[in-house]
Amino acid sequence: MDDLTDLIEKDSEQELFEHHRFTVDPGQDLLRIDKYLQYKLSGISRTKIQAAADAGNIVVNDKPVKPSYNVKPKDVIAILLPHPPKVFELIAEPIPLNIIYEDDALLIVNKPPGLVVHPGYNNFTGTLVNGLLYHFEHLPNKNGDDRPGLVHRIDKDTSGLLVIAKTEFALAHLAKQFYDRTNDRRYYAVVWGDFEQEEGTITCNVGRSLRDRKVMDVFPDGDNGKHAVTHWRVIERFGYVTLIECKLETGRTHQIRIHMKSIGHPLFNDSSYGGNRIVKGTSFTKYKQFIDNCFDLCPRQALHAKTLGIKHPTTGHWMEFTSELPDDMQALLEKWRNYAVSRPHETEE
């Protein structure tokens, strides 16, 4: 039986990394852990293993160890590493990048809506990663991974901030922050309906829908999916829709989108989760035309990754970045502000 007994299923961000946990054989001779893991985990370079150890991502018997640690029989080893290598060739493309911060270890990119983060079987080119390859000569595992430098990702039609690692150590260090949930991620979303409270928390397992594998679903009883927590607070009310801030504790696929749908507040114009129709308000002709115009202004789910807080992998300093809402969401909000002012009684429901 293989010693890799605990390959953990990942969420939308953590699936960029793999977590192995196993116990050393009783008859194992003393051996440096970087050499041991290179033997145990085929296809993983010793450099990558050493970077993981330096970042505290190799734990033996619940304690971080250095690459020089000698494994002993029955040691329990856990390691967090970037995902397995690519299965297709990456192409560098001159895709413009909105870089709001950069140093020797990392960069922060403000992704526009409509840009896919990394290549996949339906998007081999035209992604953020293709642009990164064009603009940066050196990225972690540039020649052996389909997601070089990526620490996390956001949906194609979600805009906002992403951190990109420029070194193996930065990649390992940032990956652990996301895995341990020690970073800070805040999103702005326009959702259908009004709220009785000013803030709240949604705790509900999220996983692939049992009816449609293309979308996610919530599982209140916990028998399916993965634990997910979203904190929300009201920013601005418009009656039929509300601007909220969502703070993530976990990073499950479509977490905000499916969590908000689960409490009756799907994201505005979210075609996957029922937000691309009139959810609140009547269907009289003028109102329907107004909503159609709003959909045209923001032809995607109204979701923006606005704030990103991380500990710098080299200096250890806390860094926080914010980005303005993109033009389509700003135009949408302005249209709703004007509507709420001109029809105050209609929007009280």
Secondary structure, DSSP 8 states (H G I E B T S, - for coil): --S--------TTGGGEEEEEEE--TT---EEHHHHHHHHSTT--HHHHHHHHHTT-EEETTEE--TT-EE-TT-EEEEEEE----SS----------EEEE-SSEEEEEE-TT--SS-BTTBSSSSHHHHHHHH-S--TTTTT-SSTTBS----TT-EEEEEEESSHHHHHHHHHHHHHT-SEEEEEEEEES--SSSEEEEE-EEEE-SS-TTSEEEETTSSSSB--EEEEEEEEE-SSEEEEEEEESS--TTHHHHHHHHTT--BTT-TTTT-SS--SS---HHHHHHHHHHHHHS-S--EEEEEEEEE-TTT--EEEEE----HHHHHHHHHHHHHHHH-TTTT--
